[in-house]
Structures are given as structure tokens and as C-alpha cells.
Amino acid sequence: MEYVYILTSHDFPDHHYVGVTGDLKARLAKHNAREVPHTSKYAPWSLKTYVAFPDDSQAFAFEKYLKSGSGRAFAKKRL
């Protein structure tokens, strides 16, 4: 399974991060340990939501959508 996830920063609640991983628990731990350069300055993070996909091509397509303008609007309204 591949997971597309949305994180919310504890200290900066307007900051969100969308990513994809096969191990959600380990990936969240890396974000909170500041091992991911892109998210380190906004740590700590909490998991807002995630969606599981059976294969990585669907997961990457959904992640790409969530990073688009219409995908961000969808996530804000529905997720």
C-alpha cells in the first residue's frame, strides 16, 4: 500500500504538507525529527488525513492533484 498524507504544523497551523509514502508512521517520525529539509522549519507536525492506494502510480497521481490549485481547494473543503 502507498499512502498520500496531509500534515499540519502545530506551531504554524496555516502550513500544510502533502506527501506519499509506503510507511506512514516512519515518515511522520522523520518529519517530526526534522530529517526532511523541506518540512524541518515547521515541525512538529500532526497527521491531518491520509488515503491508501493499492499501487504507487495512483498514489503519485493523487499527490500531484492535491498539490495543484484545485486539489488544495478540494483538500481544504473536504479533507
C-alpha positions in Angstrom: 0.0 0.0 0.0 1.0 3.6 -0.7 -0.3 6.4 1.4 -0.9 10.0 0.4 -0.9 12.1 3.5 -1.5 15.7 4.6 0.3 17.1 7.6 -0.5 20.2 9.6 2.1 22.2 11.5 1.4 22.5 15.3 3.2 25.9 15.5 2.1 27.3 12.2 -1.5 25.9 11.6 -1.8 27.5 8.2 1.2 25.4 6.9 0.3 22.0 5.4 2.4 19.4 3.7 1.3 16.7 1.2 3.4 13.7 0.6 3.4 10.0 -0.3 5.0 7.0 1.5 4.8 3.3 2.0 5.4 3.6 5.8 3.3 6.4 7.2 4.4 6.0 10.8 8.1 6.1 10.0 7.6 9.0 7.6 5.8 11.1 10.2 8.6 10.4 12.7 11.2 11.6 10.1 9.2 14.9 9.6 9.0 15.4 13.4 12.7 14.6 13.9 13.4 17.4 11.3 15.1 14.9 9.0 13.2 16.2 6.0 14.7 19.5 4.9 11.5 20.9 3.3 9.4 20.5 6.5 12.0 20.9 9.2 11.4 24.6 10.0 7.7 24.0 10.6 8.0 20.9 12.9 6.3 19.5 14.8 3.7 18.1 12.5 0.4 16.2 13.1 -1.3 13.9 10.6 -4.4 15.6 9.3 -5.6 12.8 6.9 -4.3 10.1 4.7 -5.6 8.0 1.8 -4.4 4.5 1.0 -3.8 3.3 -2.6 -3.0 -0.2 -3.8 -0.2 1.0 -6.2 2.2 3.9 -6.3 1.0 5.3 -9.7 -2.4 6.1 -8.2 -0.8 7.5 -5.1 1.5 9.8 -7.0 -1.3 10.9 -9.3 -3.4 11.9 -6.2 -0.5 13.6 -4.6 0.1 15.6 -7.7 -3.6 16.6 -7.8 -3.6 17.7 -4.1 -0.6 19.9 -4.8 -2.5 21.7 -7.7 -4.8 24.7 -7.1 -8.0 22.7 -7.4 -6.5 19.9 -5.3 -5.7 22.3 -2.5 -9.2 23.7 -2.6 -10.6 20.1 -2.5 -8.5 19.2 0.5 -9.4 22.4 2.3 -13.1 21.8 1.8 -13.3 18.0 2.0 -10.4 16.6 3.9 
